[in-house]
Amino acid sequence: MTKKGLVAPHGGKLTPVLVPENQRPEYLAKAKSLPVIRMSSRETSDLLMIGMGAFSPLTGFMNKADYESVVGTKHLTSGLAWPIPITLSVTREQAATLKEGMEVALVDDETDTYVGILTVGDKYEYDKTRECKEVFFTDDMEHPGVQKVMSQGEVNVGGSVVTFSQLGYAKKYGSYYATPSQTRAIFVDKGWSTVAAFQTRNPLHRSHEFLCKIGNEVCDGLLIHPIVGKLKPGDIPAETRLKCYEALLANYFNRKNVVMRVYPMEMRYAGPSEGILHAIFRQNFGCSHLLVGRDHAGVGSYYGAYQAQELFDQFEPGEILCQPIKVTAAFYCKKCDGMTTEKTCEHDPSERISISGTKLRGMLSAGEMPPPQFSRPEVLKILMEYYQSLNGK
């Protein structure tokens, strides 16, 4: 029997807009002759995702029709599922200088780097509070994603883009940095047709490891796919996390069945909405499944424990080809003498050692070595050294 191929990209094909390397100097020279829109770190990270084809079928920042459709229905005007607006905003004063059809250079504000060129399609004012309520399910200014939206300019600019920079990510992360076409090629070479993706912004503790191995059992292979874009204050930096992932993979996984690559998006902490976005772009990377556990992509207490899992059920079958592997909260049970979940263990809660990234960070920040049930010793050693370096400073 012929083995079926990888899941199709969202919308049927990848739509990268990153120009070939030999043409990038030419595009950079052109950009430097154009008017400039300076982008926030989130807008830059979205541009990089568009550039590599991770946000296929998008080829630019959303116009008014798609923006309104996504905010109101979690679908593009084409009918494709899409949960979060991908937008570029400017002040009213700058918007007044922009005309339909004109080209504008896109510059990352934090690094002062030219990243791409936008051809203006339209410009439109929008309701920030409505967007926050629909996307984040809250307009509380303590929510980091809400803060970002409320600090944006008053006018969104839609239009197609080309990108000619990867903002140093490819150089910094080497072979760990991969585009959707590259991960797809890796999976095909390995003979995989089903791939489970694990989304992470934290070092992997024992619960994460347990979930990853569930995905590995269900599918041909596992993609551990850490986010390396900008995180909120207090999160552990990518360089330290990468060392932790490497130590874990070297000692506790079958490397033949696991691939680890990184991607440049910035977290929005949009909980359920971000869970849907994670599935859509993992589909573009070639993944058939996404592990969705407790409080996926959440922050604080804004979302129900399994609200992200529930949101998947609101989409029709086949709308999102990367399907969730829904896993209940994992913990270490002293009675079971191992990792288990609410679904498979009925021992008294007093027997449980609950594990979370927040608890792990709290103990390490206080100079306290977490117990071995929290994470593997190789990982804890790396993390303790990191926190000791912070305290030393």
N, C-alpha and C positions, 0 to 999 in steps of 0.2 A: 504494500500500500504506500502511495506517495505521501510523504509528510507535507502538511500544508505550510505555507510561508508565514512570515511575520504579519502582524496586524497592519492594516493600511493606515497611512497618516490621516489625521483629522481633515475631512474635506476631500480626501482621495489622493493628494500628492503634497510633497514638501515644497515650500515656496521660499527658499532662502534668498536674501538680497545682499549677501556679503560679496563684494567684488573680488575677483581673483587677485592674488598677492602682487603679481607683476603690474597690475593697473592701479594699485592703491596710491602710489605717489602722485599720479595724475589727478585722481579724485581729491586728494588732500590739497593739492595746489589750487584746484578749482574752488574748493570749499573756502579757502582763505581769501578768495576774492568776493565772497557773498556776504550778505547780511547774516547776523548770528542770532540764534536762539540758544540760550544757556539752559541746560537741563539739570534737574535735580538728580540725585543718585538713583532714585527709583525709575525715573524716566530713562536715564542712561541704561540701566539694567534691562528695561523692557526693550529698548532699541537693540541691545546686543542679542536678546532672545529672538526678536524679529529677524535680525540679520542672519543668524545661524539656521533659521527655519524652525526653531522650537515652538514658535507661536503660529505655525501654519494653520489655517490659510491666510493669516494676516500678512500684508506686505507693507504696512505702514500704521500710523496712528489713526484711531477710529474717527470717522466723520460723524456728523450729528445724527444721521439716521441709525447707524450702528450703535452709537453711544446710547441713544434713547432706547433702542431695542434691548440692548444688553442690560441696562439698569432696570427696565420694566419687565423683561421676560426671561432673562438669562439665556438669550439666543441672539445671534446676529440676524440681520435682515434676510440673509440667505436661508435662515431656518436652522443653521448649525448651532449646537449648544455652545455657549460661551458665558461664563459667570461673572467676569470682572472687566470693567472698562480698561482698555489700554490706551492711554491718552497723553497728550502733550499740552501743557497749559502755559499761557503768557498773560501779562497784564493787559488791561484795556488799552493802555497807551501803546504798547508794542503791537497789539492786534490791529490797531488803526493803520499801521505801516505795512501790513501784509495784504497782498492781493492774490486772488486765485491764479494759479499757474506759475507764480514766482518761485524760485529756488532759494532755500535758506540753509546755511550751515548749522549743524547741530553740534554743540560743544558741551562736554561734561563740565559742570560748574566746579566740582571739587578738585579735578586734576588739570583743568584748563586744556583738555585734549579735544581736538576735532575728531568726531566719531562717525558722522554721516551727513547726508544731504536730504532735506525734505522738499518735496514739491507740494506747495500748498493746495489743498483741495477745497477746504472750507474752514470757517471759524465760527464758533458759537458759544454763547454763554450757557451756563448749566447750573443746576441746583446742587450745591455741595452737600447740604444736609440730606437731601433725598438720596443722593448717591451713597452716602455713608450708611443710612438706614437700610437700604436695599442690599448693599454689598457686605457690610460688617454687622448688620442687624443691630446697630447702635450708632448714636451720634455723640457718645460720651468722649469728651476731649482727653480723657486719660488713656484711651485706646491708641496705641502707636500708629495704627493705620489711619484712624480718623484724623489724628494730628497732621499726618502727611497731606491728606486730601484738603483739609481746611486751610492749610498753609499755601496751597497752590494758587496760581494766577486765576483771574476771573473768567478767562476765555480759553477754550480748548481749540487747538489747531489740528485739523485732520489732514491727511495726505499720505502719499506713498513715499517710501524712503529707500535709499541705498546706504549701506554701511561699508566702511573701509578700515575700521579699527576694531580690535578685540580688547582694547584697553589694557593690554599687558597680561590678560588672563592666560592666554595660550603659552606665553613665555614662562609665567610664574608657576603654572601647574603642569606644564609639559604634557606627557601622554595621558595624564588624568583628565585633561580638558578635552571634551569631545562634542562635536555637533551631532544632530540627529542622524545625518547620513553616515557618520562614522560609527556610531553605536549600532546602527542597523547592519552595517558591514561586519562588525565584530560578531553579532548574534548569528548572522547567516553563516559566517565562517565556522562557528561552533556547532552549527546544525540545530540551533534552537528555533522553535516556532512560538513557544509561550515563554514569556519573561515577566517575572514579578519585580516591580520597582519598589524600593524603600526610600522614602523621603526623609531626610534628616537635616537638622540644623545643630544637633548636639553630638557629643561623643556617644558612642553606643554603650548603653548600660545593659544589664542582663535581660531586661524585658525586651529591649530593641533586638538583641541577638536572638532571642526566642522567636520573635515575630519574623525576623529575616529567615530563619530556618524553616518556619511554616511555609513561607512563600517559596523557598527553595524546594520543598517537598511537593508543592502543588504544581509548580511549573518546571520547564526544562532548565531554566537558569534564573539567576537573581542579579539585578542591577542595584547596587548600593549607590545612591545618587545624592550626595551631599550638596547643599546650597552653599555657594561661596561668595554671594553678593553681600551687600551690607545688612547687618543684623542690628537688633536693638542693644543699647548699653547693658553690659552684664553677661551677654552671650559669649561663649568661648570662641576665640578667633579661629579662622579656617586652618591656619598653619598647625596649630596645636591639635585640632580635631583630626587633621589628616594623619598625623603621627599615630593617633589612637586607632584610627581605622586600619592603618597598615599593620599595627601590632595585633589587632584582633583577627584580621584576615590571615596573617601568617601563622597563627597558633590555634585558631578555633573554627575555621571554615575549610571546606574542600575547594581549593582555589580553582579547580577545573570548572566548577559550576557557578562561579561568582565573578562578576565584573564590577569594578568601582570606577566611576567617572564623576566629574564635578560639573556644575553649570552656574552661570553668572547672575541668576535672578536675585532680586532683593525681596526679602520676606515682607508680606503685607500683614501677616497675623490675622487673616480674614476667616480663619476657622473653616466652616463648611464650604463657603464660596471658594476659598483657596484650595480646598480638597478637590473640588471639581476641576479647577484649573490645573492642579497637579496631575490629574488623570489625563486630561486632554493633551498636555504637552509631553507626558510620558508615552502616550500613544504615538506621538510624532517621533520620539526617540526609539520606537519599536517595541514598547512594552504592552503586553496583553492584559496585565493586572497591576494594581497598585495596592499595597498593604495600607489599610486604613484602620488605625487603632483608636485608642481613647483620646479625645480632644485633639484631633488632627489639625495641625497648623493654628492651634488656638493660642490665646494669651490670657492671663488672669482667669477670671471666672465669667467671661462673656458668653461662653457657649456650653451647651449641654454636653455630657461626656461622649455621647454617640450621635450628636447632631450632624456631623459631617457624613457619617454613614447613612443617616436618614435622608439627607439631601439628594444622594444618588438615586434614591427610589422615586424622586419627582420627575426624572427624565424617562422618556420612552425607551424601551429595549432597542438597542442598536444605535442610539444617538451618540453614546460615548463607548467606543470599542474597547478602551482600556477599563476593565471592570474592577470594582473594589473587592479585595479579600478582606472581609469584615472580621476583625479580631477583637475579642473583649479584653479588658484590662489584664495584663500579665503581672505576676508577682511570684516571689519565692515563698513556698509553703514549707515550713519546718516539718510538718507531719508527712508530706509527700517527699520531702528531702530533695526538692528540685523546683524548677520553674513550671508554673501552671497558670491557668486562667480562671475567671469566674465561672466559665462555662463547664470546666472539667474538674473543678475541685470544690467540694462542699464542706471542707473542714472549717472549724470555727475561725472567724477573722483574727482572733488573737494569735493564731498560728502563722499568720501571713507577715511577710516583710515587704511592704509596699515600696516600689522603686520609682523614682521620677528624676528627671533632669534637674528640677528645682531643688529637691532634697540633696542631690549629689553636689550641686554647686554650692549650696549652703554649708554643707559639711566641709568641703574643701576650702571654702573661703575662710572658715573658722580655724583652719589648720588641723582639722580632724580627719583621720584616714577612714573612709567609709568601709563597712564590713565587706567581706568577699562576695556576699550575696548580691551586692549592688553592681559590681563590675569586675572584670578580670584584673588580676594583679598587674599585668603589663600596662593596662590602660590607666589604672589608678596611679601608678608610678609616674606616668607622663603628666597626668593632671595635677598631681601633688607638686611636681617640680614647677609647673606653670604657675600655680597659685602662690607658691613660695617666692617665685621671682617677682610677682606683683607685690607681695608683702615687703619684699626686700627694697622695692622702689619707694 
